Amino acid sequence: MNRWLPRTYLTLVYLLLYVPIVVLVVFSFNDSRTGYEWGGLSLRWYEALLNNRAMVQAMWNSLWLALSA
């Protein structure tokens, strides 16, 4: 009985950490304007992100900072 309790706890912690990330990645490809309904797969939001000059500059700044740290 003592062996499965830590494994169960660890599994629940990992699920709590990683399930929201997976859901976020999946819904980032959603074509719908709202996050509550599925509108199919699309890269529309990534296209809008890459067409925004300020966001691209912020991404480059973050990448530069991460690599120099």
N, C-alpha and C positions, 0 to 999 in steps of 0.2 A: 504494500500500500504506500509506503514512503517513497518508492521509486517513481511512481507515475505523477505524484503531486508536483514536484519541481518541473518536470517536463510539461505538464499541463499549464502551469503558471507561465513558463517561458514561451510556450506556443501562443498563449493569449496575449502576452506582451508583444511578441512579434506581429501578431495579427493587428493589434491596436496601432502599431507603428506603420506597417506597410500597406494595409488595406486602403487607407485614405489616399496614399500616394498612387496606388494602382488605379483607383477610381478617378482621381484627378487626371491621370494620363489618358485613360480611356475617354473621358468626357471632353478632353481637349481636342479630340478629333470629331466631336459632335457638330453637325451642320445646323442644328437648331439655335435660335438666338437665346433661348432660355435653357437652363441646365436640367429642367424637370422632365423634358420629353426628348426622346431620341429622334433625331432627324436624319440619320444616316452618317456615313463617314465623309469627312471633308478636311482639307488642309486650309480652309478659308481663314481661320483665326491665325494660323502661322503666317499666311501670306500678309494679312493685315499687320501683324507684328513686325515682319521684315520690311514692310513698306513705311513704317514709322521711324523716321531718322533718329529721333531722340531715344527710342527704345534700342535701336541698333547700337548707338553710341554708348548707352548704358551697359549693354551686354559686353561690348569690347572693353569698357572700363573695368567691369567685374572680372572678365577673363584675365586681363592684364594684372589686376590686383591679386587674383588667386595664384597666378603663375609666379609672381614676384614675391609672394609671402613665404 
